[in-house]
Amino acid sequence: MARLARILALFLALFAAPSAAQAAEGAASAPQVVRIRPLMVPSVHHGQIEKYVAYEVTLELADPGKLAAAQALIPRLHDAAMAAFYEGIEEGWIVRASIINGQALRKRLDEMCERLIGKGVVGRVLISPSARSASAP
């Protein structure tokens, strides 16, 4: 009977929910991210603003220890990201609210992050459109 109880205890231990240490290890391995508030970028055609597109920029940190420092710089990151998007419009990386050269835009955003946060802190730059709106008449 004692042997059966040990086998049952071992079976339950194998298939039980993960321990608190295992759960913390899983949470630690998740990438740390910094979200820059949406950037309203105009779509210009023949000198007229057709609409605005809101882009969301998310920075995945390669160095999770820099999360607090990166979060403290969000206002400056937002301004620098806006400058990068406007440069993208001027350079032709963004045409009529569509990102034509995402690689160049991400490279510029990565350079901006290196300048503000430090080299090697950001692992990936994610860009996604979030909303579109018509221009004012």
HELIX and SHEET records of a PDB file:
HELIX    1   1 ALA A    2  PHE A   15  1                                  14    
HELIX    2   2 ALA A   20  SER A   29  1                                  10    
HELIX    3   3 PRO A   64  LYS A   66  5                                   3    
HELIX    4   4 LEU A   67  ALA A   72  1                                   6    
HELIX    5   5 ILE A   74  GLU A   91  1                                  18    
HELIX    6   6 GLY A  102  LEU A  116  1                                  15    
SHEET    1   A 3 GLN A  32  HIS A  45  0                                        
SHEET    2   A 3 GLN A  48  LEU A  61 -1                                        
SHEET    3   A 3 VAL A 122  ALA A 134 -1                                        
SHEET    1   B 2 ILE A  94  VAL A  95  0                                        
SHEET    2   B 2 SER A  98  ILE A  99 -1                                        
END                                                                             
